[in-house]
Amino acid sequence: MLSKQKLARINTLAKKAKEGTLTEAEAKERTALRKEYLDTFRSTMRETIEHVKIVDPEGNDVTPEKLKNIKQQKGFLN
């Protein structure tokens, strides 16, 4: 998870970009912060999906095989 300070900085830089007052150094900082944010988001989302089990209304496990294989490789399944 990104710190509150970094998220606030991303928002500050986005506001400056909309106003047209973003310097070249700030643009590079914004790009780096956005990359860090996206990497963190993707990692968290991937971990969440890897822990999901899909069950149909009858109670049958219908988790896709690809996801089951990933879980097995990572040791999430017995």
Stockholm file with secondary structure:
# STOCKHOLM 1.0

chainA/1-78         MLSKQKLARINTLAKKAKEGTLTEAEAKERTALRKEYLDTFRSTMRETIEHVKIVDPEGNDVTPEKLKNIKQQKGFLN
#=GR chainA/1-78 SS CCCHHHHHHHHHHHHHHHHTCCCHHHHHHHHHHHHHHHHHHHHHHHHHHHTCCCBCTTSCBCCCHHHHHHHHHHTCCC
#=GC SS_cons        CCCHHHHHHHHHHHHHHHHTCCCHHHHHHHHHHHHHHHHHHHHHHHHHHHTCCCBCTTSCBCCCHHHHHHHHHHTCCC
//
